[in-house]
Amino acid sequence: MASERKFVIENIRRALLKEYIRKETERAGFGGLDIQRTPMGTRIILTAERPGMIIGRKGGTIKELTDNIEHRFKFDNPRIEVQEDPDPALNPHIMAQKLASALERGWHFRRAGHSTVRRIMDGGARGCQVIISGKLTGERHRTEKFREGHVKYCGETKKQWMKEGFAIAKKKPGVIGIKVQIMDKNARLPDEVHILTVEEKLKLDGKSIPIPGAPVAAPATPEAKPTDAVPAPDAATAPAKPHKEVEISETDVGEEFAIDEKDIKDKKKPVVSKKKEKRKEKVAKLKEDKPEDAKVPEAKPAPTATQPKVEPKAEVKAPEAKPAPTATQPKVEPKAEVKAPETKPAPTATQPKVEPKAEVKAPETKPAPPPAPEAKPATPAAEAKPGEKKKADDLDALLDKLESDLKS
């Protein structure tokens, strides 16, 4: 047997089962049927307005229904689960059956149709349509429609949100067909766009909603060392900062739409360069250390990588330049002062003659002064002055006289 034929046969069995259960549970308010194939057998979920009538006393009615399904439709180990419809006004099968019973009892079709539509819309449906067709007021067949709210006839919206129910009313002139279409109350049409607000988006993300004017709690920071500890201001005394408004456009709506935490925080402070901050700190320190009259030293630019840092040198006084001896004039060195010998009586014949020795003091050596940083080459000294030349001649004459006295 071809696989396509198997699917066709399976769907026919399900349609016949649905029709059979509808007839058997008509008085209980049939609300729908769902058939599921499981490894343990066939699971049948039945929705009804009054499930107690389907179950019966001690479950006798539902056991009989289960045995008939197994022997008549050849389903493997069928199990029926009965559920109560929480909102029967939005179930098209139940409302169609109620309308059919009203027509059978003699209600006018127009009165019955409007009352059914009103009851469905009061239940919270987005829209509904009731179609009654047959011999309504005469020998000729005609169709009447009662519609209110949104009704879709084709497309994915109809498959997703529109539910249909069908029932038959048997009267003397003939059979009247009833079709009820209901749009679910949770339906969302394609042209309906909802722009999320900041509060709604934060709720969806599970974040807290900031309250304008309320103090913002500071984020938790790691414990600082005692030297770096700075007393934090009290949250109660801190002034409240205005909340930043966030503009949301239609393109921002969707699952990927997210609000950055920076948009919720306060406005950013104006950017200040690090150099200006350092200069302000230096000026503040100098004002604290010195009186107001003291002038603030100008900040010098920091040395660049190409220019080496030039440190100020200590001032060194250059020694007075003395005239250097020329080649023609010998170098005149200062001579030590020579004291004249004291006159003593002349030695006698018995006593030997003792010649007195002249006491000569050696000139003290002084350390040479350090050379000047910018020493220019020495220029030839100028000629000695006449006064200095005369003193040198007097000293030579005095030395010659002392030598002659010692010899004598």
SULJOTA-V244131 format. One record per helix or strand of 3 or more residues. SS is the DSSP state (alpha for helix, beta for strand). FROM is the first residue (numbers start at 1). LEN is the number of residues. Records with the same first field share a line. If there is no record, write none. Layout:
SS=FROM-LEN + FROM-LEN
//
This chain:
alpha=3-22 + 51-5 + 57-17 + 88-3 + 92-13 + 109-14 + 156-6 + 198-8 + 250-3 + 261-4 + 274-16 + 386-22
beta=30-9 + 41-8 + 78-7 + 127-8 + 142-8 + 162-9 + 175-9
//
